[in-house]
Amino acid sequence: MPFEDCRILRFPRVEDRRGNLSFIEANRHVPFDIERVYYLYDVPGGAARGGHAHKQLWQVLVAISGSFDVILDDGEARQRFSLNRSYNGLLVGPMMWRELDNFSSGSVCLVLASRPYEEEDYYRDYDHYRDNLRNSGSPPDFSQIKRHPENLE
């Protein structure tokens, strides 16, 4: 998967003096059906999360509170994204190694996923992931993604 398919999504913001509101709708603001939602919190200082790739899963990562960095690796190059706004999300597709680090105190990472949890969808060993990239002649399955340019950066 090329880095061009990983991008920042901008979610609607309703600003109000009583507090702001953002919302996310499947197949409108996120280009897939949302099958699973989970969140990371209370990550100890200096700890990292992730350290895996998915074979088929698409995700959007959102810094609901605080900030953290997402490092994406396509097997040849790495790119770091800093997330610190609750109205932005990072779209990450299959066959992209991801690591999360640099969590601020009290940060919360919300993850919207295109599939339910399936252990067989994971590459947890980086060398195995790289070997599969080199030996695979077939690209990732993009059929579950719907292109909605209104919120893509």
Buried (B, 14 or more C-beta within 10 A) or exposed (E): BEBEBBBBBBBBEEEEEEEEEBEBEBEEBBBBEBBBEEEBEEBEEEEBBBBBBBBBBBBBBBBBBBBBBBBBBBBEEEEEBEBEBBBBBBBBBBBBBBBBBBBEEEBBBBBBBBBEEEEEBBBEEBEEBBEBBEEEEEEBEEEBBEEBEEBEE
